Amino acid sequence: MILQAIGAGYVYGFSVMEVTGLPSGTVYPAMRRLERDELIRSQWERQSIADAALRPPRKYYKLTRAGNSTLEAVQKRYPLLAKLVPTEEVGTYEE
Amino acid sequence: MKSKWPQLAILRAASWLTPLNQRADWLQEWQSELWYVPRRRATEFCLGAFRDALWMRRNSLNPLVRSWIRLESPLQCLGFLAVLAGASTLLAYGLPGPRNLILPSPYRDSGDLAMVSLTERPSGPAVSLESYRFLQAGAQHWFNNIAYYQPMAAWMRTARGLVSVPVVRASDNLFGLLSVDAGPARPVSLVLSQAAWRQYFDSDPRVVGRVVEVAGQRAVVAAVISADSWRLPGKVEAWLIEDAEHLAALPESSQGFVVAHIRTTARPRLQPFWHIWVFDAEGKSDGFYCTPLSAGPPVLSCLIAILMTCILIPATTLTLGDYAASRRPAHWATRPRRWVFLAAKIALVMPIVPCTLVLAVSAGLPFAAQGLVVAYILVFRWVLADQRKRCPVCLRLLTNPVRIGRPSKMFLDWYGTELMCTQGHGLLHVPEIATSCYATQQWLYLDRSWSGLFTEPAGARHG
């Protein structure tokens, strides 16, 4: 579900929490496991962007190629998973 | 952010659990995320950081170190138990206090010897010379013989000059009551421990018969005895033995210990201590507590405790589970390995329990004989629980527990957990609710077709 949420454009920890309804003690360790297994990767937002938006910089997560194929396989196995997590309209991840 | 200082304090506290090299990045991420969290949910959000920090800590360890901490392989488990058994045995036999509790009593009639006191558990010398005389006069039907001794620090003139030595001033029947040979009786004599003889008299073989000044008196050295001959309360290096006439010169209020030889018919059996009333010729009465010096041979106590544990363990419903026969023919040597491993673990924990308890008792912790049985039950339960969590083929700890089933299907709970052997030997199904199909845990052997999934070395990865 967390992989699906990140794939759907919820790219930082609190937004994943909000969309999945899972507590912080579940979401963050799960994201670390996914990163350890190279299904997602993380990157800090540039300070200038955060300063312009008057907020602290975010740590963004993005699916890797392996993460994308795993998510596709999971969606085939559990088609209802995609309906559980709505797609985020505006992606905020910047390389 | 300023108004969220309690939450920031929680995050900072949690950050101490993370590895040092990842702490700054971890804390920055959580502080950044906290900015978006509504204030009413901020504390709950931050408490989740502890779980994340613990995950970071666990997964930052070297796989080999983690494997050792979890005692993953059978050799690591046996090695750990062997070190624990060796260390506890060495400590118990090496330290004088615990050693006295383990080794059999040096006194011939130790079963009939008791300390007599005015309270149940005296913390030091608490019987006055007056009470000792009262016991002598009125307790003949309880005791064959009663001796008095008083620990003190006394000046002793030695080959090295005047030294302060821990000495016991004792009635002249003390060593006779203990059946320890302490030389011929004299009005005032001195018995030296081997340590004092070596330290203060340079192991002089002609010390016996020499007159030494101790506590302001001239005493003849009557004997040198081994340190192991003294198991009564009080640290002593020399014993100043005085006859009744010299002892009478002491003040009536002098506090000391009383040790007595109990008449065989007078001792109630199977009691840690008992109370007696003593009457003198004038009809005065006083109450005393008797505590036997020896509660029985320690080996016998251990055997009884182990026997009781063997009876009680099946009542705790901890079984080893069902292990169906493998379709793969196993090598003949691997079949009994599981049972040899179990027997080795039991053999290694056997000495750990009594030695650890003896160390605890000598450190002053209160302990009843039933504690030995409870300790054995807990340890044997750990042995069985550890055995249940191991692969029956390679004996490594099973990993990656996964809860299975749908919560709504069975009383709103998951109905089982599955663990796997990282070497690919099989899966262990542990039912969370006993059902007609799964009453106890069951092992499922995996055939060679599954081997492709288990290519990574054991212990390399744990969730």
Interface residues (C-beta under 8 A of the other chain):
Chain A: Y12 G13 F14 M17 P23 S24 G25 T26 V27 Y28 P29 R32 R33 R36 R55 P56 P57 R58 K59
Chain B: Q28 E29 W30 Q31 S32 E33 W35 Y36 V37 E44 F45 C46 L47 G48 A49 F50 R51 D52 W55 M56 N59 G463
